Amino acid sequence: MADEIGFMKMPSDFKYREVYLKGRNKHDEWDDFSIKHPPMPVSRWAKIYAPFDALAGFDEKIRTSEDEFSRLNQ
């Protein structure tokens, strides 16, 4: 399983093979890194990224198109 990335077999010339196989860094609960960079609560993370709308107006355009389509097919 170590030679796989997700569901794919890892290519032998994969550029970051050693880094990937090394795994994630493990930190103690009270080491310097963990004190300076505590994990962000999911609720705060969601508040930061929820308002992001890469396709501004996309939902409204889809809704309008659906309404027009249903009117034409009645």
FENSUL-V814598 format. One record per residue. N is the residue number from 1. RES is the residue in three letters. PHI is phi in degrees with one decimal (none if undefined). OMEGA is omega in whole degrees, -180 to 180 (* if undefined). NEAR is the number of other C-alpha atoms within 10 Angstrom. Layout:
N&RES&PHI&OMEGA&NEAR + N&RES&PHI&OMEGA&NEAR
//
This chain:
1&MET&none&-179&8 + 2&ALA&-66.7&180&11 + 3&ASP&-91.7&179&13 + 4&GLU&-123.4&173&12 + 5&ILE&-115.7&-174&13 + 6&GLY&63.8&-179&9 + 7&PHE&-100.5&-177&7 + 8&MET&-98.3&174&8 + 9&LYS&-74.3&-178&11 + 10&MET&-73.8&177&14 + 11&PRO&-63.0&-178&11 + 12&SER&-66.4&180&8 + 13&ASP&-99.7&179&7 + 14&PHE&-58.0&-172&9 + 15&LYS&-57.7&-175&9 + 16&TYR&-107.2&-177&9 + 17&ARG&-55.7&-177&15 + 18&GLU&-62.4&-180&9 + 19&VAL&-64.9&-179&9 + 20&TYR&-63.7&-178&14 + 21&LEU&-68.3&178&12 + 22&LYS&-64.7&178&10 + 23&GLY&88.8&-179&8 + 24&ARG&-74.5&176&8 + 25&ASN&-67.7&178&5 + 26&LYS&-111.2&180&7 + 27&HIS&-121.3&173&10 + 28&ASP&-70.3&-177&9 + 29&GLU&-60.4&-175&10 + 30&TRP&-118.9&176&10 + 31&ASP&-78.7&-176&9 + 32&ASP&-56.2&-179&10 + 33&PHE&-63.0&-178&11 + 34&SER&-65.6&178&13 + 35&ILE&-70.9&-180&11 + 36&LYS&-75.4&-176&9 + 37&HIS&-130.3&179&8 + 38&PRO&-68.8&180&10 + 39&PRO&-64.9&-179&9 + 40&MET&-80.7&177&8 + 41&PRO&-62.8&-177&8 + 42&VAL&-58.8&-179&9 + 43&SER&-62.8&179&8 + 44&ARG&-71.5&179&10 + 45&TRP&-60.1&-180&11 + 46&ALA&-64.1&180&10 + 47&LYS&-64.6&-179&10 + 48&ILE&-71.4&-172&10 + 49&TYR&-97.3&-178&9 + 50&ALA&-61.3&-177&9 + 51&PRO&-72.0&-177&8 + 52&PHE&-67.0&179&9 + 53&ASP&-130.1&-176&10 + 54&ALA&-62.6&-179&7 + 55&LEU&-113.8&-178&7 + 56&ALA&-56.5&179&9 + 57&GLY&85.0&-177&9 + 58&PHE&-63.2&-179&11 + 59&ASP&-59.8&179&11 + 60&GLU&-63.7&179&10 + 61&LYS&-63.5&178&11 + 62&ILE&-62.5&180&11 + 63&ARG&-59.7&179&11 + 64&THR&-62.8&180&12 + 65&SER&-63.1&178&12 + 66&GLU&-63.7&179&12 + 67&ASP&-63.5&179&11 + 68&GLU&-63.2&180&11 + 69&PHE&-62.3&-180&11 + 70&SER&-67.3&178&10 + 71&ARG&-66.0&-179&9 + 72&LEU&-69.5&-176&8 + 73&ASN&-98.7&179&6 + 74&GLN&-92.6&*&5
//
